[in-house]
Amino acid sequence: MRLLLVEDEERLAQSLARGLRADGFVVDIAEDGPSGLEVAVRSDFDLIVLDLMLPGMNGFSVCRELRAAKVWTPILILTAKTGEFDEVEALETGADDFLTKPFSYSVLLARLRVLLRRATRERPVVLENGSLRLDLATHRCSRDAVAIDLTPREFGVLEYLMRAGGQVVSKDEVLDHVWGSEFDGNPNIVEVYVSYLRKKIDRPFGLESIATVPRVGYRMIARVSE
């Protein structure tokens, strides 16, 4: 899951990003309204967490511009202000939810999970490939109704591969979507995680779901029934 956090309070932004990454999200941070708008229009996100009081352009304006640009990513607005008029304006400009600071991280996470379940975007909340099932809202994986325990990073790699269907994705694409654009480590880490996935989702079931395309990347092997 890719999430854009638009928040100018650096300590809060970093704290939220750490928590969300630990819960399986790939988090990009923008520190002002104009850069948040630019990144949200240019890139593809599953969720946007948007502070209301931002330098350069407030959250209302960012939300309004995103909807005008036909960006329908679910948006949760954060604000230190209280009052029903701000909440009404946030919803009327296109936001999907509204949370007042200070807030509990667990409440924020629950609200984000709800937004994922309610999302009306074309991409499904549950990804399936034969008997392999990946529930994005509950962050659960199973095959033949047998639960498979995945780490957040393993879940992210599998999600990206399943979203691509049978299309080949490169290591760089996986790194960008799962580790984030700021990752500067060894790109072979993708091979390591693909190996982890094969040991968990395929070998115990005598199947092969992830194909290696030499010098290109990886693709899911489509399965209708198993």
C-alpha positions as CSV (number, residue, x, y, z in Angstrom):
1,M,0.0,0.0,0.0
2,R,1.4,3.4,-1.0
3,L,0.4,6.3,1.2
4,L,1.2,10.0,0.7
5,L,1.6,12.0,4.0
6,V,1.4,15.7,3.5
7,E,2.4,17.2,6.9
8,D,4.7,20.2,7.7
9,E,5.4,19.2,11.3
10,E,8.6,17.2,10.8
11,R,8.5,15.3,14.1
12,L,4.9,14.3,13.6
13,A,5.4,13.4,10.0
14,Q,8.4,11.2,10.8
15,S,6.6,9.6,13.8
16,L,3.6,8.7,11.7
17,A,5.7,7.5,8.8
18,R,7.6,5.1,11.1
19,G,4.3,3.7,12.5
20,L,2.7,3.3,9.1
21,R,5.8,1.7,7.5
22,A,5.8,-0.8,10.4
23,D,2.2,-1.6,9.5
24,G,3.0,-2.3,5.9
25,F,2.6,1.0,4.1
26,V,5.1,2.6,1.8
27,V,5.1,6.2,2.9
28,D,6.1,9.3,0.9
29,I,6.2,12.6,2.7
30,A,5.5,16.1,1.3
31,E,6.1,19.1,3.6
32,D,3.9,21.7,2.0
33,G,0.7,22.1,0.0
34,P,2.2,22.7,-3.5
35,S,4.6,19.8,-3.3
36,G,1.9,17.5,-1.9
37,L,-0.4,18.4,-4.8
38,E,2.4,17.8,-7.4
39,V,3.4,14.4,-6.0
40,A,-0.2,13.3,-5.6
41,V,-1.0,14.1,-9.2
42,R,2.2,12.7,-10.6
43,S,2.3,9.4,-8.7
44,D,-0.2,6.6,-7.8
45,F,-1.2,6.3,-4.2
46,D,-3.7,4.1,-2.3
47,L,-4.3,6.7,0.4
48,I,-3.5,10.4,1.2
49,V,-3.2,11.8,4.7
50,L,-3.4,15.6,4.3
51,D,-2.8,18.2,7.0
52,L,-5.1,21.2,6.9
53,M,-2.7,24.0,7.8
54,L,0.1,23.7,5.2
55,P,2.7,26.2,3.9
56,G,2.0,27.5,0.4
57,M,-1.5,26.0,0.0
58,N,-3.9,24.7,2.7
59,G,-5.4,21.3,2.8
60,F,-8.8,22.5,1.5
61,S,-7.2,23.9,-1.6
62,V,-5.0,20.8,-2.2
63,C,-8.0,18.5,-1.8
64,R,-10.1,20.6,-4.2
65,E,-7.4,20.7,-6.8
66,L,-6.9,16.9,-6.6
67,R,-10.5,16.3,-7.2
68,A,-10.6,18.8,-10.1
69,A,-7.7,16.9,-11.6
70,K,-9.8,13.7,-11.3
71,V,-7.5,12.1,-8.6
72,W,-9.9,10.0,-6.6
73,T,-7.5,8.6,-4.1
74,P,-9.2,8.4,-0.6
75,I,-8.1,11.5,1.5
76,L,-8.1,11.8,5.2
77,I,-7.6,15.3,6.5
78,L,-5.7,16.1,9.7
79,T,-6.2,19.3,11.6
80,A,-5.4,21.0,14.9
81,K,-8.5,23.1,14.4
82,T,-11.9,22.2,16.0
83,G,-15.3,23.1,14.8
84,E,-17.9,21.6,12.5
85,F,-17.5,24.2,9.8
86,D,-13.9,23.0,9.1
87,E,-15.1,19.4,8.9
88,V,-18.0,20.3,6.6
89,E,-15.6,22.3,4.3
90,A,-13.2,19.4,4.3
91,L,-15.9,16.9,3.2
92,E,-17.3,19.3,0.7
93,T,-14.0,19.9,-1.0
94,G,-13.7,16.1,-1.6
95,A,-12.1,14.6,1.5
96,D,-13.3,11.2,2.6
97,D,-12.6,11.6,6.4
98,F,-11.5,14.1,8.9
99,L,-9.4,13.6,12.1
100,T,-8.7,16.3,14.7
101,K,-5.3,16.5,16.4
102,P,-4.2,15.2,18.9
103,F,-5.3,11.7,17.9
104,S,-4.5,8.1,18.7
105,Y,-2.3,6.4,16.1
106,S,-4.6,3.3,16.4
107,V,-7.6,5.4,15.5
108,L,-5.8,6.8,12.5
109,L,-4.8,3.4,11.4
110,A,-8.4,2.1,11.8
111,R,-9.7,5.1,9.8
112,L,-7.3,4.3,7.0
113,R,-8.3,0.7,6.9
114,V,-11.9,1.7,6.7
115,L,-11.1,4.1,3.8
116,L,-9.4,1.2,2.0
117,R,-12.5,-1.0,2.4
118,R,-14.8,1.7,1.2
119,A,-12.6,2.7,-1.7
120,T,-14.5,2.9,-5.0
121,R,-11.4,2.8,-7.2
122,E,-11.0,0.3,-9.9
123,R,-8.4,-1.7,-8.0
124,P,-9.9,-4.3,-5.8
125,V,-9.4,-4.6,-2.0
126,V,-8.9,-8.3,-2.3
127,L,-6.4,-9.6,-4.8
128,E,-6.7,-13.2,-6.0
129,N,-4.6,-15.6,-8.2
130,G,-6.1,-19.0,-8.2
131,S,-6.4,-20.1,-4.5
132,L,-3.9,-17.4,-3.4
133,R,-5.8,-14.5,-1.7
134,L,-4.4,-11.2,-0.5
135,D,-6.8,-9.0,1.6
136,L,-5.4,-5.5,1.5
137,A,-7.8,-4.1,4.1
138,T,-7.1,-6.7,6.8
139,H,-3.5,-7.3,5.6
140,R,-4.0,-11.1,5.5
141,C,-2.7,-13.6,3.0
142,S,-4.0,-17.2,2.5
143,R,-4.0,-20.1,0.0
144,D,-6.7,-22.7,0.0
145,A,-8.0,-21.0,3.1
146,V,-4.7,-21.7,4.9
147,A,-3.4,-18.5,6.5
148,I,0.1,-17.4,5.4
149,D,2.1,-15.2,7.7
150,L,3.9,-12.4,5.8
151,T,6.0,-9.6,7.0
152,P,4.9,-6.1,5.9
153,R,7.7,-6.0,3.3
154,E,6.8,-9.5,1.9
155,F,3.2,-8.4,1.8
156,G,4.2,-5.3,-0.2
157,V,6.2,-7.2,-2.7
158,L,3.4,-9.7,-3.3
159,E,0.8,-7.0,-3.5
160,Y,2.7,-5.2,-6.2
161,L,3.3,-8.3,-8.2
162,M,-0.3,-9.4,-8.0
163,R,-1.5,-5.9,-8.9
164,A,0.6,-6.1,-12.1
165,G,-1.2,-9.4,-13.1
166,G,0.9,-11.2,-15.7
167,Q,2.9,-8.1,-16.6
168,V,6.6,-8.1,-15.9
169,V,7.9,-5.7,-13.3
170,S,11.5,-4.8,-12.8
171,K,13.5,-4.7,-9.6
172,D,13.6,-0.9,-9.8
173,E,9.8,-0.8,-10.0
174,V,9.4,-3.1,-7.0
175,L,12.0,-1.1,-5.0
176,D,10.2,2.2,-5.8
177,H,6.8,0.9,-4.8
178,V,7.7,-1.2,-1.8
179,W,10.9,0.3,-0.3
180,G,10.2,3.9,-1.5
181,S,12.1,6.2,-3.8
182,E,14.6,7.1,-1.2
183,F,16.0,3.5,-0.9
184,D,19.7,3.5,-1.7
185,G,20.6,-0.1,-0.7
186,N,21.4,-3.1,-2.8
187,P,18.6,-3.7,-5.4
188,N,19.2,-7.5,-5.0
189,I,17.1,-7.2,-1.8
190,V,14.2,-7.8,-4.2
191,E,15.6,-11.2,-5.1
192,V,15.8,-12.1,-1.4
193,Y,12.2,-11.2,-0.7
194,V,10.9,-13.0,-3.8
195,S,12.7,-16.1,-2.4
196,Y,11.0,-15.6,0.9
197,L,7.7,-15.4,-0.8
198,R,8.2,-18.6,-2.8
199,K,9.0,-20.5,0.4
200,K,5.8,-19.3,2.0
201,I,3.1,-19.1,-0.7
202,D,4.3,-21.8,-3.1
203,R,6.6,-24.5,-1.9
204,P,4.3,-25.8,0.9
205,F,1.5,-26.2,-1.7
206,G,3.7,-27.6,-4.5
207,L,3.0,-24.6,-6.7
208,E,4.8,-21.9,-8.6
209,S,3.3,-18.4,-8.7
210,I,6.2,-16.0,-9.3
211,A,8.3,-16.4,-12.5
212,T,11.7,-14.8,-13.0
213,V,12.2,-13.1,-16.3
214,P,16.0,-13.1,-16.9
215,R,17.5,-9.6,-17.0
216,V,14.1,-8.0,-16.8
217,G,12.3,-8.8,-13.5
218,Y,9.4,-10.9,-12.2
219,R,5.8,-11.6,-13.1
220,M,2.9,-13.5,-11.5
221,I,1.9,-16.8,-13.2
222,A,-1.8,-16.5,-13.7
223,R,-3.9,-19.3,-12.2
224,V,-7.7,-19.7,-12.5
225,S,-8.1,-22.8,-10.3
226,E,-5.8,-25.1,-8.5
